[in-house]
Amino acid sequence: MNDLSTVKPLYPGAFPQPDAGEDNAPYPKAPLNLTLGFDLETFQIPLEELMPSKKVPDGVMTTRKFKQIVSSIREIGLIEPLSVIKPDPNAAGFLLLDGNLRVLALKELGQDTAPCLIAKDFETYTYNHRINRLSTVQEHYMLRRAIDKGVSKERLARAFDVNLSTINSRINLLHGICPKAVELLQDHQFTPDVTRHLRKMKAARQIEAVELMIAANTITAAHADALLKATPPEQRTDYKPPQPEQPKGDPLEQIVRLEREMSQVQEKYKHAEENYGSELLNLVVAKGYLKKLMENEAVRSYVARHASEILEQFELVLNTVSMEEAVEQAEREEGPGGNPFQMFGQ
């Protein structure tokens, strides 16, 4: 590689060249049984000298994946250096082997340089096709470990460009899932909605449902929901057997309330019984006085002209019949055993 003024080592002196007579070098010396694919040093290279190795699809900068890359770099920096190669030793510029989206993200964040590993041979190795992605369970463990080390949920949400509820669902992914079902899901990708449905099943049914989804190669929320609906009620954790209908309220409280109401009724009845005689006497006297008064045509005519509503009340009093009078009148009209309440329109 030709040394250019714009290309600077990120950690100068980290890998010094050993002297010819030095026997205790910190890393192997030639002859080696293998060839290193990259220089040991990491270099800071200006972004303007990096040429893309492939055309970036249109609209990629509006995708969720690109936004997550930008958020991650903004929050915690670039974790993995770019992989580049110098196609022509005598010409300026480097060809990107891996990291086209990261270069766009760095440019969007206003960065001028990027850490790069310089490859020694332009091989046909495809970087993104030979890596193992994190499974959903491994991602859960990674987030739990980050939380245990003091990283806040808010910072994780900013780094992954997701809302806080998404982080919480990922952190609580395996809550209520039996260990055997977790072991079966260890190497698979799935959404948190899958475990949300599994959480409503008992342990034996969880294992059975996971095995069915793995056999069908469809570990999806729709499949888990269908299995949940097909689960017998006794194998569900959210099933509550029907309870016999209980009387509303506390029986003792109802008895106390009933006794209180009966006591009030008795007090009112006792009061009415004590005042019945005097009130009945007053009614009889008032009725007799009004009867004589209304028999006077002059008085009746005067009251009718000037206070007709008072006349109506007087007539109601005159037509009032006591219980004893009603019984006697009924016996006269219908004989013994007649219904006295017919006098009151009942």
Buried (B, 14 or more C-beta within 10 A) or exposed (E): EEEBEEBBBBEEEEBEEBEEEEEEEEEEEEEEEEEEEBBEBBBBBBBEBBEEBEEEEEEEBEEEEBBBBBBBBBBEEBEEBBBBBBEEEEEEBBBBBBBBBBBBBBBBEEBEBBBBBBBEEEEEEEEEEEEEEEBBBEBBBEBBEBBEEEBEBEBBBBBBBBEEEBBBBBBBBBEBBBEBBBEBBEEBEBBBBBBBBBBBBBBEBBBBBBEBBBEEEEBBBEBBBBBBEEBEEEBBEEEEEEEEEEEEEEEEEEEEEEEEEEEEEEEEEEEEEEEEEEEEEEEEEBBEEBEEEBEEEEEBEEBEEEEEEEBEEBEEBBEEEEEEEBBEBBEEEEEEEBEBEEBEEE
